[in-house]
Amino acid sequence: MSAIHVISESLTQIHSSGLLSDALPAQDIPNPGPKVPPGAQAIQDVVGYVIWIAGICILGLFFGGIVASTAGRMWDHHGSGRTGARMIVSSLALAVLFGLGYTLVTQFAAGAN
């Protein structure tokens, strides 16, 4: 007798004797709801701080660009003026991305489900 034949015979006996139905639960296993893990509030606080710091950095970049551009134009330093203009445009682009970030992340996360 081969091993496959022995396994097949054993499964047939278990199925015909009703032991398989006694071994399985009669009802479905309950699906518990989501539970917040310990320490999640601390992680949310840290993420909130990082978001706040990013917003302050974008504002600093914008006002720093205004200062650099104005100073470059006033004292005829074209390199500083161009850098200031780039800083202003960069800060505006970052502000748009900062505003769209939450929406994009939630849309991608919803699409994964």
C-alpha positions as CSV (number, residue, x, y, z in Angstrom):
1,M,0.0,0.0,0.0
2,S,1.3,3.4,-0.9
3,A,1.2,6.5,1.3
4,I,-1.3,8.2,-1.0
5,H,-3.6,5.2,-0.8
6,V,-3.4,5.2,3.1
7,I,-4.1,8.9,3.3
8,S,-7.1,8.6,0.9
9,E,-8.5,5.6,2.9
10,S,-8.1,7.5,6.2
11,L,-9.9,10.6,4.8
12,T,-12.7,8.4,3.4
13,Q,-13.2,6.7,6.8
14,I,-13.2,10.1,8.7
15,H,-15.7,11.6,6.3
16,S,-18.0,8.5,6.3
17,S,-18.0,8.1,10.1
18,G,-19.0,11.7,10.8
19,L,-15.9,12.6,12.8
20,L,-15.1,15.4,10.4
21,S,-18.4,17.2,11.1
22,D,-17.8,16.9,14.8
23,A,-14.3,18.4,14.5
24,L,-15.5,21.5,12.7
25,P,-17.4,24.2,14.5
26,A,-21.1,24.5,13.7
27,Q,-21.0,28.3,13.3
28,D,-18.7,30.8,11.6
29,I,-15.8,32.3,13.5
30,P,-16.6,35.8,14.5
31,N,-14.9,38.7,12.8
32,P,-13.8,41.2,15.5
33,G,-13.7,44.9,14.8
34,P,-10.5,46.9,14.5
35,K,-8.8,47.9,17.7
36,V,-6.3,50.7,18.2
37,P,-2.9,49.3,19.2
38,P,-1.3,50.6,22.3
39,G,0.9,53.6,21.6
40,A,-1.1,54.7,18.5
41,Q,-1.9,58.1,20.1
42,A,1.8,58.8,20.5
43,I,2.5,58.0,16.8
44,Q,-0.4,60.3,15.8
45,D,1.1,63.0,17.9
46,V,4.5,62.6,16.3
47,V,2.9,62.7,12.8
48,G,1.0,65.8,13.8
49,Y,4.2,67.5,14.9
50,V,5.9,66.6,11.6
51,I,3.0,68.0,9.6
52,W,3.1,71.2,11.6
53,I,6.9,71.6,11.1
54,A,6.4,71.0,7.4
55,G,3.8,73.7,7.2
56,I,6.1,76.1,9.0
57,C,9.0,75.3,6.7
58,I,6.9,76.0,3.7
59,L,5.9,79.4,5.1
60,G,9.5,80.1,6.0
61,L,10.6,79.2,2.4
62,F,8.0,81.6,1.0
63,F,8.9,84.5,3.2
64,G,12.7,83.8,2.8
65,G,12.2,83.8,-0.9
66,I,10.5,87.2,-0.7
67,V,13.4,88.6,1.4
68,A,16.1,87.1,-0.9
69,S,14.3,88.3,-4.1
70,T,13.8,91.8,-2.7
71,A,17.4,92.0,-1.5
72,G,18.7,90.8,-4.8
73,R,16.7,93.3,-6.7
74,M,17.5,96.2,-4.4
75,W,21.3,95.7,-4.4
76,D,21.5,94.5,-8.0
77,H,22.6,91.0,-7.1
78,H,20.9,88.9,-9.8
79,G,21.9,85.5,-8.4
80,S,20.1,86.3,-5.2
81,G,17.1,87.6,-7.0
82,R,16.7,84.5,-9.1
83,T,17.2,82.3,-6.1
84,G,14.5,84.2,-4.2
85,A,12.1,83.8,-7.1
86,R,12.8,80.1,-7.3
87,M,12.2,79.8,-3.5
88,I,8.8,81.5,-3.9
89,V,7.7,79.3,-6.8
90,S,9.0,76.2,-4.9
91,S,7.1,77.1,-1.8
92,L,3.9,77.6,-3.8
93,A,4.4,74.2,-5.4
94,L,5.1,72.6,-2.0
95,A,2.0,74.3,-0.6
96,V,-0.2,72.7,-3.3
97,L,1.4,69.3,-2.7
98,F,1.0,69.8,1.1
99,G,-2.7,70.5,0.6
100,L,-3.3,67.6,-1.8
101,G,-1.2,65.1,0.2
102,Y,-3.9,64.0,2.6
103,T,-6.4,63.6,-0.2
104,L,-4.0,61.6,-2.4
105,V,-3.0,59.3,0.4
106,T,-6.6,58.5,1.4
107,Q,-7.6,57.9,-2.2
108,F,-4.7,55.5,-2.7
109,A,-5.5,53.7,0.6
110,A,-9.2,53.4,-0.3
111,G,-8.3,51.9,-3.7
112,A,-6.2,49.2,-2.0
113,N,-9.2,47.8,-0.3
